[in-house]
Amino acid sequence: MKRSLLALALFAAPAFAQSAAPFTVNGQRFATLQEAVSSIRLGTATILIAPGTYRQCAIQAGGHITFKAVKPGTAIFEKVACEDKAALVLRGAGSVVDGLVFRGYRVSDGNGAGIRTELGDLTVTNAMFLDSQEGILGGEPTGQKIVIDHSTFAGLGQCDESPSCSHAIYLANKGSVTITNSRFERGTGGHYVKLRVPNVSITDNSFDDTAGRKTNYMIDLPDGATGLIARNTFVQGRNKENHTGLIVVAAEAKTYRSTGLRVEGNDARLSPGDSSSPVFLADYSHDKLAPGANRLGAGLRAFETR
């Protein structure tokens, strides 16, 4: 997958002068993101975010809110986390995050994230999550729908700063998670994608672990799941904490049935010199998965029941 236009915009962007009131809702301007969020109350609105680097955060307590960069890749949030959680703590009726960059999040419990979703459906598009403990974290115990598209996750995850690991994406709900056209690279611990959900669709993404360190699985479905994992590219790096599998199903529990989970049309390779011989798809569920044809490089085993 080619580097996204958003990534190019971020690295090519000059330092923008930050407006005194950079957050706009229906023509009204606000000095802080929280003021803009609070003005929407239980309504539906878009917050337009001017170019700049922001050390502030916000909690959405209601309504349907779209957080949108005026120009993708130029509205950068860094370091400051609300409730010791994330730049955006979302517990409204629904949220959209479009074109924002999140970087440098670290908190005391090891789960510092760009986004913490706690209530409401969530769509994330054209976003970047960089050099933090976590990219997107959370979920709710309902039929929540989460969609992530055309986004980049780099320099995320840890297993050294807290008793449990954090991951680039770690989501749990009783609905679905869809991840498309996104890039995962340079992990720093944990898994790239960990989902405790019954229904998944993970398609047309790239997972480049060649510069990763102390990483684990590319995709972990620890409670089982059904759905589709297709047309992704994977390159497994050499500096792994756990190199035994790329995609692992139901390693912790069998909460959800995995019968019919389709894994097909993917391309997976090992980094040069890697002699670890991992399995591409490892299944602990003992359900009847539906692995199809995948293009696997030398040293990769196709399937294993554990």
Phi, psi and omega in degrees: 000133179289151177301136187292156175299327178298316179297317179297321179297319182296312187283342179264349188289138173285172176285119183269142173287128184275130178294155177290337179222077191275359185247122187240130177232113178051043177085348179267135186255145182228149181280331181234154178296321181296321176299319179295315179298313183296331181293338184280333180054242181259014183273194179235126182197164175250133172260114176272129186246119182289159176303142179160170174249123190242127171254072178204168185216176181206151176245122175267118183256354181186177176076178174250115186237134170255123176261108191231125174289137176301320175229120184306137176088358183248354174256104191246122176254135183215140163072320187273121184244132174283141179055026183058036183236297191198169173294317177241119174253114193249114173218051174258199178280337179179154184216146171231134176239120190228114170083011182268158176241135178234131182209149170076038182262122176219129179228173191295329182269005176085009184240033178295124189228162170289316181229132168245114177262125183238334177210149173089150174297155183220132170237129178237127180218147177054036182251163175230140179232115192230137163050053181224173176292326184210152174269289178236132185223147168126209184136177178218154186279050179222191178279043180301140178248122179240129180234128179234125187218143175047052181231161184239136179232113186217138178070039187240156176101154176195151172229010186248347188258354181205166181299328178245157182283160167240167194219165178299312173230129176221108186228146178218128172199182177251020179247253184207156171230130177240127179232120184224149169051037184240164185238135178236129184201161169056041179298151183239023178141159180070198180262159174285314178228122176233120186230122172255074184219155181282334186229126181231151168220111184234101189222145171062036177251166172238136178240106182247101185262009186298328178258012178287159175217135180058031181274166180243237184281156171288312179227123178242121174246077195292338180255010188083166178182161170237169182133218189220132169235107191212149172059028174267156171247139182229133167234114182277128178279175183265337186265073187253148166278325177221111184253011192284342181202152176266314176239125186231132187242127172061040180286339183250328183199169176243049182298319182242142177292143180249006179302128178088000177302118183265128177231103191207153174070017179270159177235121184229140181219161171259150174297151179305134178087357180280120182245024188283339178056058178282169174262140181291314181232114179250130185239121174259353188283329186063015169280174181269089176290169180235066177290132178254204181281127175230148180268111185244134178281175181302138177093349179263130173267144191287312191206145178209134172265132183240000000 
